[in-house]
């Protein structure tokens, strides 16, 4: 939220240094640099800027995932006003996008948001689509959450999407997230073991989609010549 607002300001565009980051959403695809665009961001460190006649200090420490504002003789109300402006700016940017987070080095780190996918553009069995959407809608009903809570049942729902590439699995899960305004948290469980598997889940918000990748590889090793049955989503 903070870095997005800061990068949009004139003083940031005139900065003498910046970070160039390859778009990770294209990772793994073949192609030249045009298919992996660069995104520029402010360099880590501390700098000053003026905003509405007040002097602020901005500090970024990427290694710790920390961002912060402080003000030189700035009142709390002025600082909160600035943070509210940052929040409005951020919400305007992401209102048509799905926020994505990836688990890396024991932390959930924000990834590039993805544009929301219209459910009508996802080509899968219509009866299956309607059944799943109805199930998700019912599960997100506050009354259902209370039902789980009263009985001491963990409030979570799981779905397994399987099949060969190109059958709509990725599009369908992102369209579900967009339809119900849910963030997506991506977790590669093949990189975890039983000792540290519980920690990522302890830091999740109440309403979100957790995407478990490489479920078939968990607890086993793949071989180049291994064959597996495939089905339809």
Legacy VTK file of the C-alpha trace (Angstrom):
# vtk DataFile Version 3.0
C-alpha trace
ASCII
DATASET POLYDATA
POINTS 233 float
0.000 0.000 0.000
2.704 2.496 1.012
5.189 1.664 -1.714
2.464 1.863 -4.360
1.526 5.398 -3.356
5.128 6.561 -2.989
6.083 5.226 -6.427
3.189 7.151 -7.996
4.374 10.518 -6.673
6.428 13.050 -8.690
9.297 12.995 -6.176
9.668 9.235 -6.680
9.721 9.510 -10.461
12.630 11.926 -10.172
14.641 9.589 -7.938
18.210 8.941 -9.072
18.153 5.222 -8.280
15.620 2.422 -8.469
15.230 -1.336 -8.384
14.466 -3.190 -11.612
12.493 -6.393 -11.040
11.593 -9.031 -13.618
7.867 -9.793 -13.725
7.616 -13.160 -11.944
4.217 -13.900 -13.421
6.028 -14.926 -16.613
8.509 -17.169 -14.853
9.011 -20.488 -16.534
7.800 -19.311 -19.945
10.007 -19.439 -22.973
10.683 -16.193 -24.714
12.803 -13.083 -24.798
12.885 -10.089 -22.486
9.713 -8.670 -24.031
7.789 -11.487 -22.367
9.383 -10.692 -19.012
8.841 -6.942 -18.544
10.744 -4.979 -15.945
9.001 -3.231 -13.062
10.763 -0.361 -11.336
10.554 0.417 -7.644
12.291 2.688 -5.166
15.699 1.672 -3.880
15.915 0.375 -0.332
16.846 2.989 2.223
15.696 6.255 3.723
14.716 9.522 2.043
12.723 12.686 2.725
9.803 14.224 0.855
7.335 17.080 1.245
3.606 16.461 1.151
0.975 19.140 1.812
3.485 21.436 3.529
4.752 18.695 5.848
8.137 16.975 5.775
8.047 13.166 5.913
10.695 10.477 6.140
10.176 7.235 4.225
12.231 4.125 4.973
12.236 0.840 3.116
13.982 -2.308 4.334
13.182 -5.025 1.847
15.242 -7.677 3.621
12.870 -7.428 6.596
9.737 -6.669 4.598
9.325 -3.385 6.478
8.076 -0.035 5.221
7.504 3.053 7.296
6.648 6.744 7.411
7.669 9.220 10.061
7.105 12.959 10.145
9.294 15.849 11.214
7.050 17.651 13.726
3.981 16.163 12.036
0.846 15.540 14.075
-0.804 12.125 14.270
-3.837 13.454 12.385
-1.671 14.585 9.447
0.136 11.239 9.386
-3.169 9.355 9.424
-4.461 11.562 6.624
-1.467 10.563 4.520
-2.007 6.871 5.297
-5.684 7.190 4.350
-4.635 8.697 1.031
-2.242 5.780 0.484
-5.052 3.354 1.246
-7.480 5.012 -1.197
-4.831 4.987 -3.889
-4.122 1.297 -3.295
-7.797 0.281 -3.300
-8.339 2.128 -6.575
-5.515 0.106 -8.120
-6.602 -3.315 -6.876
-10.397 -3.079 -7.061
-10.340 -4.917 -10.383
-7.516 -7.240 -9.391
-6.968 -10.253 -7.170
-4.216 -9.850 -4.595
-1.696 -12.703 -4.650
0.755 -13.708 -1.924
3.522 -16.309 -2.056
5.147 -18.082 0.869
8.894 -17.614 0.803
11.463 -17.989 3.578
8.878 -18.401 6.344
6.926 -15.282 5.303
3.936 -14.435 3.143
5.168 -11.946 0.564
2.953 -9.989 -1.845
3.261 -10.948 -5.483
1.959 -9.124 -8.533
-1.874 -8.784 -8.409
-3.760 -10.470 -11.232
-6.658 -9.013 -13.166
-9.964 -10.544 -12.165
-11.232 -13.205 -14.550
-14.892 -13.151 -15.527
-16.451 -16.484 -14.635
-18.329 -16.552 -17.951
-15.020 -16.734 -19.841
-13.922 -19.940 -18.076
-14.774 -22.904 -20.274
-15.599 -25.922 -18.127
-18.677 -28.045 -17.533
-21.475 -25.589 -16.663
-23.170 -27.899 -14.162
-19.871 -28.421 -12.364
-19.241 -24.670 -12.378
-22.657 -23.845 -10.917
-22.368 -26.573 -8.294
-18.967 -25.368 -7.102
-19.933 -21.684 -7.075
-23.044 -22.492 -5.085
-21.002 -24.481 -2.599
-18.492 -21.648 -2.136
-21.263 -19.069 -1.722
-22.973 -21.204 0.908
-19.710 -21.804 2.756
-18.959 -18.062 2.942
-22.359 -17.362 4.486
-21.819 -15.960 8.030
-24.440 -18.388 9.367
-22.345 -21.309 8.153
-19.285 -19.907 9.899
-21.254 -19.715 13.171
-22.390 -23.315 12.665
-18.765 -24.453 12.403
-17.729 -22.354 15.398
-20.462 -23.678 17.707
-19.428 -27.250 16.987
-15.704 -26.624 17.278
-15.102 -27.587 13.647
-12.277 -25.986 11.690
-13.808 -23.494 9.249
-12.215 -24.465 5.952
-13.181 -25.989 2.631
-11.014 -27.920 0.203
-11.252 -28.582 -3.524
-8.971 -30.651 -5.733
-8.448 -29.545 -9.335
-6.629 -32.048 -11.491
-5.970 -32.597 -15.161
-3.483 -31.809 -17.924
-2.364 -28.241 -18.679
-4.835 -26.045 -20.518
-8.039 -27.493 -19.059
-9.000 -24.345 -17.130
-7.737 -25.128 -13.638
-5.805 -21.883 -13.124
-8.448 -19.686 -14.732
-11.206 -21.273 -12.672
-9.512 -20.771 -9.310
-8.694 -17.134 -10.074
-12.224 -16.503 -11.321
-13.559 -17.888 -8.021
-11.253 -15.549 -6.099
-12.406 -12.590 -8.181
-16.101 -13.380 -7.900
-16.009 -13.609 -4.104
-13.324 -10.915 -3.557
-10.860 -13.318 -1.973
-7.074 -12.993 -1.924
-4.976 -15.940 -3.068
-2.109 -17.334 -0.992
0.187 -19.673 -2.921
2.007 -22.369 -0.975
4.337 -24.931 -2.536
4.021 -27.788 -0.063
6.775 -29.825 -1.691
9.235 -27.390 -0.072
7.809 -27.983 3.428
7.823 -30.862 5.892
5.564 -31.863 8.778
7.538 -29.708 11.210
6.972 -26.371 9.496
3.775 -26.995 7.532
1.516 -25.520 10.224
3.236 -22.139 10.439
2.102 -20.690 7.063
-1.536 -21.488 7.889
-1.325 -19.761 11.270
-0.668 -16.428 9.540
-3.570 -16.556 7.070
-6.550 -14.158 7.192
-10.019 -15.530 7.888
-11.277 -15.259 4.312
-8.882 -16.254 1.544
-8.000 -18.997 -0.918
-4.923 -21.087 -0.193
-3.526 -22.568 -3.376
-1.461 -25.676 -2.635
0.922 -26.328 -5.499
2.659 -29.605 -6.332
0.368 -31.644 -4.096
1.261 -34.741 -6.101
4.957 -34.191 -5.329
4.545 -33.855 -1.566
6.489 -36.553 0.255
7.830 -38.082 -2.944
10.438 -37.455 -5.586
9.601 -37.088 -9.243
11.553 -38.836 -11.949
11.820 -37.626 -15.542
10.220 -40.811 -16.887
7.431 -41.132 -14.315
3.947 -41.493 -15.760
0.736 -40.447 -14.066
-2.892 -40.783 -14.985
-4.568 -37.534 -15.872
-8.202 -36.587 -15.790
-10.460 -33.648 -16.436
-11.075 -30.744 -14.019
LINES 1 234
233 0 1 2 3 4 5 6 7 8 9 10 11 12 13 14 15 16 17 18 19 20 21 22 23 24 25 26 27 28 29 30 31 32 33 34 35 36 37 38 39 40 41 42 43 44 45 46 47 48 49 50 51 52 53 54 55 56 57 58 59 60 61 62 63 64 65 66 67 68 69 70 71 72 73 74 75 76 77 78 79 80 81 82 83 84 85 86 87 88 89 90 91 92 93 94 95 96 97 98 99 100 101 102 103 104 105 106 107 108 109 110 111 112 113 114 115 116 117 118 119 120 121 122 123 124 125 126 127 128 129 130 131 132 133 134 135 136 137 138 139 140 141 142 143 144 145 146 147 148 149 150 151 152 153 154 155 156 157 158 159 160 161 162 163 164 165 166 167 168 169 170 171 172 173 174 175 176 177 178 179 180 181 182 183 184 185 186 187 188 189 190 191 192 193 194 195 196 197 198 199 200 201 202 203 204 205 206 207 208 209 210 211 212 213 214 215 216 217 218 219 220 221 222 223 224 225 226 227 228 229 230 231 232
